[in-house]
Amino acid sequence: AEIFSSLEKNNQNTGGSYIDKKPNAYFIRSEGLIGSTEDIENIVVRSNQNGIPVLIRDVAEVRIGAATRYGAMTRNDEGEVVGAVVMMLKGANSSKVITNVKTKMEQISKTLPEGVVIEPFLDRTKLVNSSISTVTKNLAEGALIVIFVLVLLLGNLRAGLIVASVIPLAMLFAVCLMNLFGVSGNLMSLGAIDFGLIVDGAVIIVEASLHHLGLRKNKNRLTQQEMDQEIYESASKIRNSAAFGEIIILIVYLPILALVGIEGKMFRPMAQTVAFAILGAFILSLTYVPMMSALFLNKQINTKPNISDRIMSWFQRVYTPMLNFALRARVLIVSLAIGLFIICLIIFQQLGSEFIPTLEEGDFAVETRVLTGSSLSQTIEASTRAAKVLKANFPEVKEVIGKIGSSEIPTDPMPVEACDLMIILNDKSEWTSASTREELAEKMQAKLEQYIPGVTFGFQQPIQMRFNELMTGARQDVVIKVYGEDFGKLAGYAAKIGAIAKQIKGAEDIYVEQ
């Protein structure tokens, strides 16, 4: 108490009066603020019986200390490490940012002291590359399937290739407009493109041209001028139908453009990208497709049945009896349709629903909570033990990073009893303990609860957890908040709600947070 009082009294400035010395006024102030550790050491605590002053350096050691910690970071079971998070600016390109960060890290690493290294633990490159790979794979497979079906059902290789060529050109048109309007290419925007919709107008034009050519009475080889005239006539007759079909498809996506908030941010790019692609295909179907048909379709008209004719004949033979039966048994067909509709409504009400399907990010983010009021050291110990358990029992785990409490720059403030365990996993092809993400999370949680009682673990994914927190302020998918003045009663009600929630089918990772 005496030391504290002495420090307080000897660490302040005092203002005095002033001296009027014409033409100036001189203000008086005594400066007593501490400026160094030596100043602290020389502060008098009291005088002893002999009148000799007792200084702080006589009774204590004075040194530069550290601020009170409210957070820490652990790595595996090795203890504490120093960590950092790179924040990307809104609207920035994640791939470019990651590349630039890695370049800068290489430069910084060269200036670090011996034994100090920078090791990234959560790298979005893997997720970005995986997403791009998924989009590329889906687009390529979709294009190949559409091309195969076109060639097969049109029965004309040249016609099929002409229609198929609309796909890359329409995509190029869409990408140009995406760049112009600032729409990013991602799973939501590019993954929603339907090549069947894109080639719809082109199929109508080409098929009408082939049909028109087949109706010619003169089967002699056409000149280029005659071919141009035939294609012009057929395309002109069917142009309105093709345009009408494309416009209807575009109108379907207009309501999505009116979405706002989180829904708008997620689904508007999808609608814009599809609209751009369909618009490009629409323009191409009225300009490029007729021109290519006139140039590259066979000018020698062939009336022999091809594979497309045989396929359509088979469908016709199967469909005609079914149609005749349906026309005769109108009451039965209508009754069956109504009955199936009612059954579908009943089944639909029992189906689960979600905002969007969960994207597998490849890693886990585990929201870990020790008992409320626990110290930072206790949370560090729990995090280290959890990492040790996971590393020892699951070969799928590459490393475990624990982010505890709030950092010096609290971009993500949390209490000291809270910890985000980032479980970095190996490639899914190397998994042996489980075959799915859900199964692995369930086994990990069971093992952690077995070895570390009294600590709650909520398994999510890094981006998913942040996304939930941004939308609702809570990291879990479903949160029940209980309000009131009596903390004891609130805790009791929360425990009862948690017990009830655990009985609900499909509910996982339920825990009560205070």
Number of C-alpha atoms within 10 A of each C-alpha: 7 10 16 9 10 17 18 11 13 17 16 13 13 11 11 10 9 11 11 10 8 7 5 8 10 11 11 12 12 10 12 13 16 15 9 10 13 12 14 20 17 14 20 19 21 15 11 9 7 6 8 10 15 15 18 20 16 12 11 10 9 12 11 7 6 6 7 7 12 18 23 23 23 23 22 23 19 10 16 15 12 9 17 10 8 8 8 11 9 7 8 10 11 15 13 10 15 16 12 11 13 13 11 11 14 11 11 12 14 10 9 11 8 8 5 9 11 13 9 11 15 14 10 14 13 12 15 16 12 15 18 17 12 14 20 15 12 16 18 12 12 16 19 14 13 20 22 16 13 23 20 17 17 21 18 19 15 16 25 23 15 24 29 23 18 24 24 14 16 23 22 15 19 23 19 14 17 19 11 9 10 11 17 18 17 15 16 17 21 23 19 18 21 17 25 16 17 27 26 20 29 29 23 19 27 27 20 20 25 20 12 15 23 14 11 11 7 10 14 11 13 16 11 12 9 13 21 16 13 19 26 16 15 20 24 15 14 17 17 10 14 20 17 12 15 21 15 10 16 19 11 11 16 14 10 17 15 11 14 12 8 11 12 15 12 15 18 23 23 26 24 22 25 26 23 22 28 29 19 21 30 25 16 21 28 18 12 17 26 22 15 17 22 21 14 13 19 17 17 12 17 13 10 6 9 14 14 16 15 13 13 12 12 11 11 12 10 11 12 11 11 12 11 10 12 14 12 11 11 11 11 12 14 12 11 12 12 12 12 12 12 12 11 12 11 11 10 11 9 9 7 7 9 7 6 7 7 9 12 13 18 17 21 25 24 22 23 22 26 22 15 12 10 14 14 19 13 15 25 25 14 21 32 23 18 26 26 18 19 22 18 10 13 18 14 21 19 16 18 25 25 31 23 26 24 20 18 13 8 11 10 9 15 17 17 24 24 26 29 23 28 24 27 19 18 15 12 13 8 11 16 11 14 15 12 10 14 12 11 17 18 14 14 20 17 12 16 19 14 11 12 15 10 11 18 21 24 21 24 22 21 20 15 19 19 17 16 15 14 12 11 12 11 15 18 19 13 10 12 11 7 10 9 8 7 8 11 10 11 16 15 11 13 20 15 12 15 16 14 10 16 14 10 9 7 8 10 13 15 17 17 15 14 9
